[in-house]
Amino acid sequence: MTLVLDEIRKREKGLKIINNKIQTEGITSLIDLTGLAGGFDITPEDVSLLETYAGPAVFEEKIQKLGTEHLGGEKVLPLNRTTSGIVATIITYVKAGTKIVHYLAEQPGHPSIPRTAKLVGADYVEYTKIEDFEVTDDTSLVVITGTTMDYEAITTDDFKYVINKAKEKDVLVFVDDASGARIRRAVYEQPRAIDLGADLSITSTDKLMEGPRGGLMAGKSEVIDEIKLTVNQYGLEAQAPLIVGMIKGLEKYSPDRIKQAYIQKDQLIQKFNDNNLNPLDTPTGFMFKEEQVKEIIEKKIGSFEIPSDIVATVYSMLLLEKYNIITIPAVGMPGASKTIRIDWSSKDSEKLSMDEIVAAIIDTFEQTANVCKNSNNIEQVLYK
Ligand SMILES: *Cc1c(COP(=O)(O)O)cnc(C)c1O
């Protein structure tokens, strides 16, 4: 019998470990290296505004100013999550029997895109090779992912090429720039998606910036207003408390930390290479994909049947349990990537030296190998 990962239960377990650590060792004992640390730095003054009807009016003006500076465009729309914006855009513009084409550096795209395509009865195609990319007559929406969930970026040339192809057929271009709005800009010095000609772009306000989890979409006023209607009808908008958090995150944002991690990561990767480990590099750190986690462990204990998504989730859970280090597989939403990714631009990276993180990563491979020797251990580590 092959084991299947229970995504709901593993997340509950991950959050339970975190809660226990907060209760016993305090919140500062946690080391969040996901690059999604979030932030909710609101003041008593903000809270008193939130308690009045005037609050939303004040926050609306601020988010418009900061949001259009960050993303470009004429108007922004704050949303409960990036997923909410993806869902609303597809519901608004994609009819049954038409097609969504998606260009991205590497598969897969965010699962909310194919899921919503299915919901509205549309076809969905992903392209990762620019030579293959095409916009057909039945295409109703072109999606571009600026940087994938694993931070793989596309080039500015490919960006422009895809946008041109869409414009030739008069098709709307929507950019999923969840992390890209900062990675692409800070590391690769690329323009904002809207300035490259996209109609719409959306970013996650907790990714590589100190804001709460939420989505912020930008574009021309008339397009944003059409989507806003859907957003209100389906209850996908950000509420005022979330908007205040986004404002604080945008006010605080600086690309410096990201730029610094980009410079330091080579040194970090060299330390792994010296220990015969070869993580892949990301713009702001390093990662082990789920297949690679399994391969490294199979080198230690021989081949085994446990699927790689489970192995990587076990790894993430053990790294959290023993070293207080948070990575996405242990706590991510169902369908989130199972890559063990360390984002060295995370604020919490200050809590560790490079040698400490390297030692923790290496030891956790040993711990995971021990667990994988007997598949009966999996249940305990992941769910109990
Ligand atoms: C994180 C992410 C999303 C979704 O963000 P949520 O806050 O989980 O809704 C969508 N697309 C990409 C590329 C992402 O990295």
The ligand as a MOL file (V3000), in Angstrom:
LIG
                    3D

  0  0  0     0  0            999 V3000
M  V30 BEGIN CTAB
M  V30 COUNTS 15 15 0 0 0
M  V30 BEGIN ATOM
M  V30 1 C 2.1990 32.0730 -2.7810 0
M  V30 2 C 1.7680 32.0540 -4.1910 0
M  V30 3 C 0.4040 32.1630 -4.5400 0
M  V30 4 C -0.7250 32.1760 -3.5290 0
M  V30 5 O -0.6510 33.0090 -2.4350 0
M  V30 6 P -1.7030 32.7600 -1.2210 0
M  V30 7 O -1.4000 33.8080 -0.2420 0
M  V30 8 O -1.4060 31.3970 -0.6980 0
M  V30 9 O -3.0590 32.8210 -1.7820 0
M  V30 10 C 0.0970 32.1750 -5.8760 0
M  V30 11 N 1.0380 32.1010 -6.8170 0
M  V30 12 C 2.3600 32.0020 -6.5380 0
M  V30 13 C 3.3710 31.9570 -7.6430 0
M  V30 14 C 2.7660 31.9640 -5.2050 0
M  V30 15 O 4.0770 31.8710 -4.9220 0
M  V30 END ATOM
M  V30 BEGIN BOND
M  V30 1 1 1 2
M  V30 2 1 2 3
M  V30 3 2 2 14
M  V30 4 1 3 4
M  V30 5 2 3 10
M  V30 6 1 4 5
M  V30 7 1 5 6
M  V30 8 2 6 7
M  V30 9 1 6 8
M  V30 10 1 6 9
M  V30 11 1 10 11
M  V30 12 2 11 12
M  V30 13 1 12 13
M  V30 14 1 12 14
M  V30 15 1 14 15
M  V30 END BOND
M  V30 END CTAB
M  END
